Amino acid sequence: MADAALHLRLKALIAFRALFVSLLLGSAFIFKIEFFPNPRAISFFIIALYVLTIIYVLLIQRIKKIFFFAYIQLVLDVIAEIALIYITGGIESWFSFTLILTVLSSSIILNQKAGYIVASMSSILYGTLLDLQFYGLIPIPYEGTMLEKQFLYNIFIHTISLYVTAYLAGYLSSRLEETVEMLAEKDTHLRDLELFNMKVIESLPSGLVTTDIEGKVLIFNRAAEKITGTVKHDIIGRPIENALPFLKLPISEGRKEKVLQRPNHEKKIIGIHTSILRDISGRETGFIGIFQDLTALKELEEEMKNKEKWAAIGELSANIAHEIRNPLASLRGSIEMLREGKIPEKHRDKLMEIAINETERLNNIVTDFLTYSRPKPLDIQKVDLNALLGDTLELLRNRAQNMGDIIVRQESEGALPVSLDPLKIRQVFWNLGINALEAMEKGGTLTVSTKEMPDRISITFSDTGTGMNKDDLERIFYPFQTSKEKGTGLGLSIALRIVEEHQGRIAVQSDSGTGTTFEIILPRTYGK
């Protein structure tokens, strides 16, 4: 990996050297610039450089010791630059800066150490050349009278420049290499992470699709292909409507269930949750949808509902039969005894009273059952809930007078306007109130309160009666579930049905011996 990078850098150096020679020296020679005192020598110099360049090009793919080959090129470059400086006037040459270029190249191509080596070699050769020129040992004339200190200062400046260049170029080159290595490592990590993410996405049991802001598909995993019957390559880059026709722009966020018509005319129920994709700055960039095939689940749910429905019908029928059988048995027994005509007169009246009471009980069972099973449509009216509650509690107080030491207390003040069916809600209040009174056989207090909320109201019935255990609490709203000798067990079932018709709910809290609290929560306005 390192040799391949060094090969590339050496090729770049060879190309730069050829370009430099062609543009700088070649152009100056062609235009016959006067600072070339020996044009013939310059011509041979340029030819020699071109020949060297050709040799470098031929050898670079054959040399195995590429590091050593790079050093040879840099050393020859320094020698060529010293020769150029010699040809063009020594201390007066304009080409002493080329030494800095070679030092810079050595630090970039090899390392900082190579930069110092080339800087040292350049400084020694340049200083030697100027010393020989000053003492007249080589025939390089110069204009004017230059003192020894001027030669020394020129050597000093060039030496400092070369070493500073080696340091700076080496530092920057090493930092660049570290940065490149870090980026390569990060790139590897990103590739691994991307591969991992793709594996995760493709392994998801749920379909996953992402789109851009225009609704064109970007990601479409294997599960999405299986659910929709659409091949990934046919949908990537195309509108999501082609695979999921119910997803149309603008795509809304949230959970929804839709029916998908597959190409083979098979219908599937799709449960999909869509969200908006945002970048780091919070700008919307597209959409993401996660969906499942709910067809089998819905079929199972429907089957379970049917089973539960038939089980409920069976249980309800058994309860009805049980509730009707008891009064019928009493009624039949009374009628048979009356038909025989052998009982005394005083017992005959008693049997007639039993028959009438059992008939009334049968009528109540049938009436309550019809109320529960065939509810009438709501008659929504604007009423004062506190006033409606007060009227019902007044009737409960009259009932409580014959049941012992029971106090019925209302904790609500002022008007509380709401929209509801007053007759049905009154029945709910009456059923809950009667249950509370009957739970306080030894006396107690029934406290009824109301509370306003922004869009709802709360009505609480709290008694100090016997309370209920956990098993009874779980079944209190079941039809015909009652622990009373009298009663049909439909009162709370009817109350729950009416509250749910008003889009409300009932919460219950109770413990044996501590009383029971029913809380009715209703919307202030029906339908909102």
C-alpha positions in Angstrom: 0.0 0.0 0.0 2.9 2.4 0.9 4.9 1.5 -2.2 1.9 2.1 -4.4 1.5 5.6 -2.9 5.2 6.3 -3.3 4.9 5.2 -6.9 2.2 7.7 -7.5 4.1 10.5 -5.8 7.3 9.7 -7.9 5.2 9.8 -11.1 3.9 13.2 -10.0 7.5 14.4 -9.4 8.6 13.2 -12.8 5.7 14.9 -14.5 6.3 18.2 -12.5 10.0 18.1 -13.4 9.3 17.8 -17.1 6.7 20.6 -16.9 9.1 22.8 -15.0 11.9 22.3 -17.4 9.7 22.9 -20.4 7.9 26.0 -19.1 10.7 27.8 -17.2 14.0 27.0 -18.7 12.7 26.1 -22.2 10.7 29.3 -22.5 13.6 31.5 -21.2 16.0 29.8 -23.7 13.6 30.2 -26.6 13.1 33.9 -25.9 16.9 34.3 -25.4 16.7 35.9 -21.9 20.0 37.7 -21.2 20.7 36.1 -17.9 21.8 32.9 -19.8 25.5 33.7 -20.3 26.1 30.3 -22.0 23.1 29.3 -24.2 25.0 26.3 -25.5 25.5 24.9 -22.0 21.8 25.5 -21.2 20.8 23.6 -24.3 22.8 20.6 -23.2 21.5 20.9 -19.7 17.8 20.9 -20.8 18.5 17.9 -23.1 20.2 16.0 -20.2 17.1 16.7 -18.0 14.8 15.3 -20.6 16.9 12.2 -21.1 16.9 11.7 -17.3 13.1 12.1 -17.2 12.7 9.5 -20.0 15.0 7.1 -18.1 13.0 7.6 -14.9 9.8 6.8 -16.7 11.3 3.6 -18.1 12.7 2.5 -14.8 9.9 3.3 -12.4 7.9 0.2 -13.2 10.9 -2.1 -13.1 12.7 -0.8 -9.9 11.8 -2.9 -6.8 13.6 -0.7 -4.3 11.4 2.3 -5.0 12.5 4.2 -1.8 16.2 4.0 -2.9 15.1 5.1 -6.4 13.4 8.1 -5.0 16.6 9.2 -3.2 18.6 8.8 -6.4 16.2 11.1 -8.2 16.3 13.8 -5.5 20.1 13.7 -5.3 20.4 14.0 -9.0 17.9 16.9 -8.9 20.1 18.7 -6.4 23.2 18.1 -8.5 21.3 19.4 -11.6 20.2 22.5 -9.7 23.7 23.2 -8.5 24.9 22.8 -12.2 22.1 25.2 -13.3 23.2 27.8 -10.7 26.8 27.4 -11.8 25.8 27.9 -15.5 23.6 31.0 -14.7 26.1 33.0 -12.6 26.6 31.4 -9.2 25.7 34.0 -6.5 23.9 36.1 -9.1 21.8 33.1 -10.5 18.0 33.5 -10.4 17.6 29.7 -9.9 18.8 29.1 -6.4 15.2 28.8 -5.4 15.0 25.5 -7.2 16.9 24.0 -4.2 14.0 24.9 -2.0 11.6 23.1 -4.5 13.7 19.9 -4.2 13.8 20.0 -0.4 10.0 20.5 -0.5 9.6 17.6 -2.9 11.7 15.3 -0.7 9.7 16.0 2.4 6.4 15.4 0.5 7.5 12.4 -1.5 9.5 10.6 1.3 9.5 12.1 4.8 10.9 14.8 7.0 14.2 13.0 7.4 14.7 13.0 3.7 13.9 16.7 3.7 16.7 17.3 6.2 19.2 15.2 4.2 18.4 17.0 0.9 18.6 20.3 2.7 22.0 19.4 4.2 23.3 18.3 0.8 22.0 21.4 -1.0 23.4 23.7 1.6 26.9 22.0 1.4 27.0 22.0 -2.4 25.6 25.6 -2.7 28.0 26.9 0.0 31.0 25.1 -1.7 30.0 26.6 -5.1 29.9 30.1 -3.7 33.2 29.7 -1.9 34.9 28.4 -5.1 33.4 31.4 -6.9 34.5 33.9 -4.3 38.1 32.6 -4.3 38.2 32.4 -8.1 38.7 28.7 -8.2 36.0 28.3 -10.8 35.5 30.8 -13.7 32.2 32.4 -12.7 32.4 36.2 -13.0 30.0 38.5 -11.0 29.2 42.1 -11.3 30.4 44.7 -8.8 32.5 44.2 -5.8 31.1 41.7 -3.3 32.7 41.3 0.1 33.3 38.0 1.8 30.5 38.7 4.4 28.1 39.1 1.5 28.9 35.6 0.2 28.7 34.2 3.7 25.3 35.9 4.4 24.0 34.6 1.1 25.0 31.0 2.1 23.6 31.5 5.6 20.2 32.7 4.2 19.9 29.8 1.8 20.9 27.3 4.4 18.3 28.6 6.9 15.7 28.7 4.1 16.4 25.1 3.1 16.2 23.8 6.7 13.0 25.8 7.5 11.5 24.4 4.3 12.5 20.9 5.3 10.9 21.3 8.7 7.7 23.0 7.6 7.2 20.6 4.6 8.0 17.6 6.7 5.6 18.7 9.5 2.8 19.4 7.0 3.5 16.2 5.1 3.5 14.1 8.3 0.3 15.7 9.5 -1.2 15.1 6.0 -0.2 11.5 6.1 -1.8 11.1 9.6 -4.9 12.8 8.4 -5.0 10.6 5.3 -4.6 7.5 7.5 -7.3 8.7 9.9 -9.6 9.4 7.0 -8.9 6.0 5.5 -9.6 4.4 8.9 -12.8 6.4 9.2 -13.8 5.4 5.7 -13.2 1.8 6.6 -15.4 2.2 9.7 -18.1 4.0 7.7 -18.0 1.2 5.1 -18.3 -1.4 7.9 -21.1 0.6 9.5 -22.9 1.0 6.2 -22.6 -2.7 5.5 -23.8 -3.5 9.0 -26.8 -1.1 8.6 -27.7 -2.7 5.3 -27.5 -6.2 6.9 -29.8 -5.0 9.7 -32.2 -3.4 7.3 -32.3 -6.5 5.1 -32.7 -8.8 8.1 -35.7 -6.9 9.5 -38.9 -8.9 9.6 -40.9 -5.8 8.9 -40.9 -3.9 5.6 -38.9 -0.7 5.6 -39.0 2.0 3.0 -37.5 5.5 2.9 -38.1 8.2 0.4 -36.8 11.6 -0.5 -39.0 14.7 0.1 -40.6 14.1 -3.3 -41.7 10.6 -2.4 -39.1 8.7 -4.5 -37.9 5.5 -3.0 -34.4 5.4 -1.6 -34.4 2.2 0.5 -36.6 -0.9 0.1 -35.7 -3.9 2.1 -36.2 -7.6 1.5 -39.3 -7.8 3.7 -40.9 -4.9 1.8 -40.3 -6.8 -1.4 -42.0 -9.9 0.0 -45.0 -8.1 1.5 -45.7 -5.9 -1.5 -44.6 -8.2 -4.3 -42.6 -5.4 -5.8 -38.9 -6.0 -6.8 -36.4 -3.5 -5.3 -34.8 -2.7 -8.6 -38.1 -1.8 -10.1 -39.1 0.7 -7.3 -35.8 2.4 -6.3 -35.9 6.0 -7.6 -39.6 5.8 -8.4 -42.6 7.1 -6.5 -43.6 5.1 -3.5 -47.2 5.0 -4.8 -46.0 2.3 -7.3 -45.5 -0.1 -4.4 -47.8 1.3 -1.7 -50.7 3.1 -3.5 -52.2 4.4 -0.3 -49.0 6.5 0.5 -49.7 9.7 -1.4 -48.0 13.0 -1.0 -48.1 14.7 1.4 -47.5 11.6 3.5 -49.0 12.1 7.0 -47.3 10.9 10.1 -48.8 8.2 12.4 -50.1 4.7 12.4 -52.7 3.4 9.9 -54.1 0.2 8.5 -54.7 0.0 4.8 -55.6 -2.7 2.2 -53.0 -3.5 -0.4 -54.1 -5.0 -3.8 -51.2 -7.2 -5.0 -50.5 -7.9 -8.6 -51.8 -11.4 -8.3 -55.2 -9.9 -7.1 -54.4 -11.0 -3.5 -55.6 -8.5 -0.9 -53.4 -7.8 2.1 -54.0 -5.8 5.2 -51.0 -3.6 5.9 -50.2 -1.9 9.2 -47.8 1.0 8.6 -46.3 3.7 10.7 -44.9 6.7 8.8 -42.6 9.4 10.1 -40.7 12.4 8.6 -37.0 12.1 8.1 -34.9 15.1 9.2 -31.2 15.9 8.9 -29.0 17.3 11.8 -30.4 20.8 11.3 -34.0 19.6 11.6 -34.7 20.2 7.9 -37.2 17.7 6.4 -35.4 15.4 3.9 -37.9 12.6 3.3 -40.1 10.0 4.8 -39.7 6.6 6.5 -42.3 3.9 6.7 -42.2 0.6 8.7 -45.0 -1.8 7.8 -46.2 -5.4 8.5 -48.5 -7.8 6.8 -51.4 -8.0 9.2 -53.6 -10.3 7.1 -53.0 -13.5 9.1 -53.2 -11.6 12.4 -56.5 -10.0 11.4 -57.9 -13.3 10.4 -56.9 -14.8 13.7 -58.4 -11.8 15.5 -61.6 -12.2 13.6 -61.6 -15.9 14.5 -61.0 -15.1 18.2 -63.7 -12.5 18.2 -66.2 -15.0 16.7 -65.2 -17.5 19.4 -65.5 -14.9 22.1 -68.8 -13.8 20.7 -70.2 -17.3 20.7 -68.8 -18.0 24.1 -70.4 -14.7 25.4 -73.7 -15.7 23.8 -73.5 -19.1 25.4 -72.7 -17.7 28.8 -75.4 -15.0 28.5 -77.9 -17.7 27.5 -77.0 -19.8 30.5 -77.3 -16.8 32.8 -80.7 -15.8 31.3 -81.9 -19.4 31.6 -80.7 -19.5 35.2 -82.3 -16.1 36.0 -85.6 -17.1 34.4 -85.7 -20.7 35.8 -85.8 -19.6 39.5 -88.9 -17.3 39.2 -90.6 -19.8 36.9 -90.1 -22.6 39.4 -91.6 -20.5 42.2 -94.4 -19.5 39.9 -95.2 -23.0 38.7 -95.1 -24.3 42.3 -97.6 -21.7 43.4 -99.9 -22.3 40.5 -99.9 -26.1 41.0 -100.8 -25.7 44.6 -103.6 -23.3 43.8 -104.9 -25.6 41.1 -105.3 -28.5 43.6 -107.5 -26.3 45.8 -106.6 -28.2 49.0 -104.7 -25.4 50.7 -106.3 -23.2 53.4 -107.6 -19.7 52.4 -104.9 -17.9 54.4 -102.1 -19.7 52.4 -103.9 -19.1 49.1 -103.3 -15.3 49.3 -99.7 -15.9 50.2 -99.2 -18.1 47.1 -101.0 -15.5 44.9 -98.6 -12.9 46.2 -95.6 -15.1 45.4 -96.9 -15.7 41.9 -97.4 -12.0 41.3 -93.9 -11.1 42.6 -92.2 -13.8 40.5 -94.1 -12.6 37.5 -92.9 -9.0 38.2 -89.4 -10.3 38.6 -89.6 -12.1 35.2 -90.8 -8.8 33.7 -87.9 -6.9 35.2 -85.4 -9.5 33.9 -86.8 -9.2 30.4 -87.0 -5.4 30.5 -83.4 -5.0 31.7 -82.2 -7.5 29.2 -83.9 -5.6 26.3 -82.4 -2.4 27.7 -79.0 -3.9 27.6 -79.2 -5.8 24.3 -81.2 -3.2 22.3 -80.2 0.3 23.4 -82.2 3.2 22.1 -80.4 6.0 20.1 -79.0 8.8 22.2 -81.1 11.9 22.6 -78.3 14.5 23.2 -79.4 17.7 25.0 -77.7 20.6 26.7 -78.3 20.1 30.4 -77.0 21.1 33.8 -75.3 18.0 35.1 -75.2 19.1 38.7 -79.0 19.7 38.7 -79.6 16.3 37.0 -77.4 14.7 39.6 -79.2 16.5 42.4 -82.7 15.2 41.3 -81.4 11.7 41.2 -79.8 11.9 44.7 -83.0 13.3 46.1 -84.8 10.1 45.0 -82.0 8.1 46.5 -82.4 9.9 49.8 -86.0 8.9 49.9 -85.0 5.3 49.2 -82.4 5.4 51.9 -84.9 6.4 54.6 -86.2 2.9 54.6 -82.8 1.2 54.5 -81.2 2.3 57.8 -78.7 5.0 58.9 -77.5 6.1 55.4 -76.4 9.6 54.4 -76.4 10.7 50.8 -74.2 13.8 50.2 -73.6 15.8 47.1 -70.3 17.8 46.7 -70.9 20.0 43.7 -71.8 23.6 43.3 -73.1 25.9 40.6 -74.1 24.9 37.1 -72.2 22.4 35.0 -73.5 22.6 31.4 -72.8 19.4 29.3 -74.2 17.7 26.2 -75.6 14.2 26.9 -78.8 12.1 27.0 -80.4 13.1 30.4 -82.7 10.0 30.7 -79.9 7.5 30.1 -77.4 9.3 32.3 -80.0 9.5 35.0 -80.4 5.7 34.8 -76.6 5.4 35.2 -76.7 7.6 38.4 -79.7 5.6 39.7 -78.0 2.2 39.1 -74.7 3.3 40.8 -76.6 4.9 43.6 -78.8 1.8 44.3 -75.8 -0.4 44.3 -74.0 1.9 46.8 -77.1 1.9 49.1 -77.5 -1.8 49.0 -73.8 -2.2 49.8 -74.3 -0.3 53.1 -76.6 -2.6 54.9 -75.4 -1.4 58.3 -75.5 2.3 57.4 -72.8 4.6 55.9 -72.3 7.6 53.7 -72.6 7.9 49.9 -70.6 10.9 48.6 -71.2 12.0 45.1 -69.0 14.7 43.6 -68.3 16.3 40.2 -65.1 17.8 38.8 -64.5 19.9 35.7 -61.5 19.3 33.3 -60.6 21.2 30.1 -62.5 18.9 27.8 -64.0 16.3 30.2 -66.0 16.0 33.4 -65.7 13.5 36.2 -68.6 12.2 38.4 -67.6 10.1 41.5 -69.8 7.8 43.6 -68.0 6.8 46.7 -69.6 4.7 49.5 -68.5 3.3 52.8 -70.0 -0.1 52.3 -68.7 -3.7 52.3 -66.5 -3.3 49.2 -65.6 -6.0 46.8 -62.8 -8.6 46.6 -60.5 -8.8 43.5 -62.4 -11.6 41.8 -65.8 -9.8 42.1 -64.1 -6.5 41.0 -63.0 -8.1 37.7 -66.5 -9.4 36.8 -68.8 -6.6 38.0 -69.6 -5.4 34.5 -70.4 -8.9 33.2 -74.2 -9.4 32.5 -76.1 -11.2 35.3 -73.1 -11.1 37.7 -74.6 -10.3 41.1 -74.3 -11.3 44.7 -77.7 -10.0 45.7 -80.7 -12.2 46.2 -82.8 -9.8 44.3 -81.8 -8.1 41.1 -80.9 -9.1 37.6 -77.2 -8.4 37.6 -77.6 -6.1 34.6 -77.5 -2.7 36.4 -73.8 -2.1 36.1 -73.7 -3.7 32.6 -76.3 -1.2 31.5 -74.5 1.7 33.1 -71.2 0.7 31.3 -73.1 0.5 28.0 -74.6 3.9 28.4 -71.3 5.6 29.4 -69.5 4.0 26.5 -72.3 5.2 24.2 -71.4 8.7 25.4 -67.8 8.1 24.5 -66.8 7.9 28.2 -65.5 5.3 30.6 -66.0 4.0 34.2 -63.1 3.3 36.6 -63.6 1.3 39.8 -61.6 1.1 43.0 -62.7 -1.2 45.9 -61.3 -3.4 48.7 -63.2 -5.7 51.0 -64.5 -3.8 54.0 -63.3 -0.3 52.8 -66.1 0.7 50.4 -66.2 1.3 46.7 -65.6 4.2 44.4 -67.0 4.5 40.9 -65.7 7.3 38.7 -67.5 8.2 35.4 -65.5 10.2 32.9 -67.5 11.9 30.1 -66.6 14.4 27.3 -68.1 17.8 27.9 -69.4 17.8 24.4 -70.6 14.5 22.8 -68.7 13.7 19.6 -65.6 15.7 20.4 
